[in-house]
Structures are given as C-alpha cells and as structure tokens.
Amino acid sequence: MKNWMKFGIGWGIFMFFLMNIGFPLYDGVEIDIKKCLFMFPLWIIFGLLFGYFSRKKGPKKQIDE
C-alpha cells in the first residue's frame, strides 16, 4: 500500500471518529448508528482523496543546457 493511501485512510478514520462520535458525545447528542454506517465509507473516500491530493511530489529535474 502506498504511503498516501495509508495517510488518507488514517485521516479518514480520524475524521470519522471526531465528527461522528467525538463531537456528538461532547455535545450530548445521541449517536445515530445509521448515520455512522453511511458516513464511515464516505469519510474513507474523502480521506483517500485528501491523501492523494496532498501527497508530496519530488523536485522536478532541471535540464542542463
């Protein structure tokens, strides 16, 4: 598995727990299981997109003339 994929999946899982479990527990709102089951794959997809677009690219080679 590529590094950006690991980073993206980790970021997606972190955001899922923060947004769907952490904040509702902090606010005292009931956690909806149906919403969690819907949002988990969505956060993984968004995390993978974030990991893909934020991957670091190496410096471009300069052509000596």
Steps between C-alpha positions, in 0.01 A plus 500: 500500500633841407581759766235746383238222529603419857494869587160549333336202670640609837375854444156373396468279809616784726247740347222239525558451872537870564194613304262209559591383849716761675298816440158337561629358830636841596174675410286235671324403176397141438721312254299367205623159386345535151679828450829346617462207259437743216775745592784251561559407133447863404775617739733228369443621142554864601812399694640320197430806285672719759799264511524491122486875450735578789772251407841652461660504164875510460678790343484517124816418310666793336638453154854635467546688178 
